[in-house]
Amino acid sequence: MFDHGRFFFLSMVGRFCSCKGLPTPPKQASPSGVGGRFVKAQRPRHGASLGGQRRCHEGSRGEVCRIAPTLTRLAARGTLSRNAGEGLLGQLGSAPSRTSTSSWAKLTVTFCPCCGGALHVIGETVSEMLDFVPARLRVLCIRRPKYGCRACGTIHQAAAPERPIAKGMASPGLLAHVLVSKYCDHMPLYRQSQIFARHGVEIERSTLANWVGGACWWLEPLQARLAAHVFGSAKIFADDTPIPVLDPGRGRTKTGRLWVYTRDDRPWSGPDPPAAVYFYSPDRKAERPASHLEAFRGVVQVDGYAGFERLTERGDIVLAACWAHTRRKFFDVHEATGSPIAAEALRRIAELYAIEKSIRGRTAEERRIVRNTQSRPLVEAMKPWLETQLGRIPGRGGLAEAIRYTLSRWPALGHFLDDGRIELDNNSVERAIRPVALGRKNHLFAGSDGGAERWATVCSFIASAKLNDVEPFTYLRDILQRMSEGHPMSRLDELLPWSWSKMGVNH
């Protein structure tokens, strides 16, 4: 850990520093006589071995002791891993664990203050406090002994392990940390660079950007498999959101778009896992979603963007509208004017949502039956009421616009009555867009079209991991490790979040 005290856990260091020529630091008794206490490390003398500050592994033949020669100076600064189970920057996202490190509150006297008799232990009271151990960097070494043959004079040596970035010093764990920090925790690269510098490691922002690009190179084939899963559904959600992209030569940014497609069958107890996939485009032309959904057949639930209408030209895609967007129109009018007509519209829509709440998680057929008996009369009564109110109010007001918006999409708003798989709204994709809005607020802009495409790639995996209750850092670290070590392309589907979670990986 890069902190002011330079503390390290001697018992763990002694366990893992067993390579030849790497002496184990001497055991020191803790002040209270309890093992597993932290003691202050001695500053290494000039020319002294740094073996106690590296994690080493020795195999039987390819004795692998991971070292990055360019990071020797980093090791000299006292960068230590607290235990072998942590990732490169700590096991981020793990649940709090109880360690063997204890604090003892003992009596300062050994006799009874009441009668003077001798005291003996009869039990103890244990209380707990939540502590925080900052993420820590460590040097992973690769030691490859050379073997010479006295008979023929040849030299033999085990091949060096593959790295996720050729000749790079970033491990899969560090790459995963950078990706999750930027696209999940919305921390720009320049802030990450500052944090690394505060910990004693100078990493330029351009280097971090190159690492992001190198990691995404591995993830792109897997993103294609993720997209195939999403578009393999018979019913998906679709939406888009703007992102600013740096436009060199013009002195300002341009507006690109992130297109988001999700599938989530959980509301009707569907068997397939949920997922989300993102694509970047430099504009919002209708041809963009048409190209994304070229092979799709089924129902697409969308908002009011007119560009989606082009999807229906082939006749094999049905557009379902969103009642949440309809409600929002009336809500804005009611908030601004207090209109009783808008309030009545909101009440009627709320009745539909109350019915949906009662059937969430039931099968598609059960949902369809309930909707036909309870929701259909409400929907059929709402249309003539809206038409009547439209004729009584000024045609240019906000309320009239909200009513016309609803009536113009009436057939698409009613599709949910005939298909139990269709939701009342497209909030599933709206939830997938929300993290992009947070990132946009912190990143300000993507550095290029390529940077925006990488944004879409990483967001696809982070969003899909969250939908499947998979911790993003652990997931990305493991799949980057597996892919860089030669995971077969024919078995890429095993690395999708829902399949990966069944592989027994230690979370």
Order of alpha helices (4+ residues) and beta strands (2+ residues): beta-alpha-beta-alpha-beta-beta-alpha-alpha-alpha-beta-beta-beta-alpha-beta-beta-alpha-alpha-alpha-alpha-alpha-alpha-alpha-alpha-alpha-alpha
